[in-house]
Amino acid sequence: MTKYEIMFIVKTTMEEAKIKSTIDNMKKIITDGKGKIVEAKEMGERKLAYPIKKELNGFYCVLKVEAKPEVVSEFDRKAQLSETILRHLIIKLDEE
């Protein structure tokens, strides 16, 4: 399995339960695909450097995962379709 770092920003103009459920759903995509979440950091609400989709703040979440490329592709696809995720970034980590 390949190691990845995934960062995504969730809208903060929703209820806290909806934010939490969005984060859990994104984590579930990885675990359903037999991937492993090594580390998950919820960095909380922060001011964005510039407005994204008219949002000024975002809830940041960073995941370090070990998964197959197909699982990460599915995560990418669903993150792009999601209306609650403002931005996401997937970085493939070097093998040591």
C-alpha positions as CSV (number, residue, x, y, z in Angstrom):
1,M,0.0,0.0,0.0
2,T,1.1,3.5,-0.7
3,K,1.3,6.3,1.9
4,Y,-0.6,9.5,1.3
5,E,-1.3,12.8,3.2
6,I,-4.7,14.2,2.5
7,M,-5.8,17.6,3.6
8,F,-9.4,18.9,3.1
9,I,-11.3,22.0,4.2
10,V,-14.9,21.7,5.2
11,K,-17.5,24.6,5.1
12,T,-18.1,26.1,8.6
13,T,-21.5,27.7,7.8
14,M,-23.2,24.4,8.7
15,E,-24.1,22.9,12.1
16,E,-21.2,21.3,14.0
17,A,-22.8,17.8,13.6
18,K,-22.9,18.2,9.8
19,I,-19.1,19.2,9.8
20,K,-18.3,16.1,11.9
21,S,-20.4,13.8,9.7
22,T,-18.6,15.1,6.6
23,I,-15.2,14.3,8.1
24,D,-16.4,10.9,9.2
25,N,-17.8,10.2,5.7
26,M,-14.5,11.1,4.1
27,K,-12.6,8.8,6.6
28,K,-15.1,6.0,5.8
29,I,-14.1,6.1,2.1
30,I,-10.6,5.2,3.0
31,T,-11.5,2.5,5.6
32,D,-14.2,1.0,3.3
33,G,-11.5,0.5,0.6
34,K,-9.4,-1.5,3.0
35,G,-7.1,1.5,3.6
36,K,-5.6,2.4,6.9
37,I,-5.8,5.8,8.6
38,V,-2.4,6.2,10.4
39,E,-3.1,9.6,11.8
40,A,-6.0,12.0,11.8
41,K,-5.7,15.7,12.9
42,E,-8.7,18.0,13.1
43,M,-7.0,21.4,13.0
44,G,-10.3,23.3,13.7
45,E,-11.7,26.4,12.2
46,R,-9.4,28.9,10.6
47,K,-9.6,32.0,8.5
48,L,-9.0,31.3,4.8
49,A,-6.3,33.3,3.0
50,Y,-8.9,34.3,0.4
51,P,-12.6,33.6,-0.1
52,I,-13.5,30.2,-1.5
53,K,-17.1,29.8,-2.8
54,K,-17.9,32.9,-0.8
55,E,-16.7,31.3,2.5
56,L,-14.3,33.2,4.7
57,N,-13.5,30.4,7.2
58,G,-12.9,26.7,6.9
59,F,-12.6,23.6,9.1
60,Y,-9.2,22.0,8.3
61,C,-8.6,18.2,8.6
62,V,-5.4,16.3,7.8
63,L,-5.2,12.5,7.3
64,K,-2.2,10.4,6.9
65,V,-3.2,7.1,5.2
66,E,-1.9,3.9,3.7
67,A,-4.1,2.9,0.8
68,K,-4.2,1.6,-2.7
69,P,-4.3,4.2,-5.5
70,E,-7.8,3.2,-6.5
71,V,-9.1,4.1,-3.0
72,V,-7.4,7.5,-3.1
73,S,-8.9,8.1,-6.5
74,E,-12.3,7.4,-5.1
75,F,-11.7,9.8,-2.2
76,D,-10.6,12.5,-4.8
77,R,-13.8,11.9,-6.9
78,K,-16.1,12.1,-3.9
79,A,-14.3,15.2,-2.5
80,Q,-14.8,17.0,-5.8
81,L,-18.5,16.1,-5.9
82,S,-19.1,17.1,-2.3
83,E,-20.7,20.5,-1.7
84,T,-19.5,20.6,1.9
85,I,-15.8,20.4,1.0
86,L,-14.3,23.6,-0.2
87,R,-10.8,22.3,-1.2
88,H,-8.8,19.2,-0.9
89,L,-5.2,18.2,-1.5
90,I,-3.7,14.7,-1.8
91,I,0.1,14.2,-1.6
92,K,1.8,10.9,-2.2
93,L,4.5,10.5,0.4
94,D,8.0,9.2,-0.4
95,E,8.8,5.6,0.6
96,E,11.6,5.5,3.1
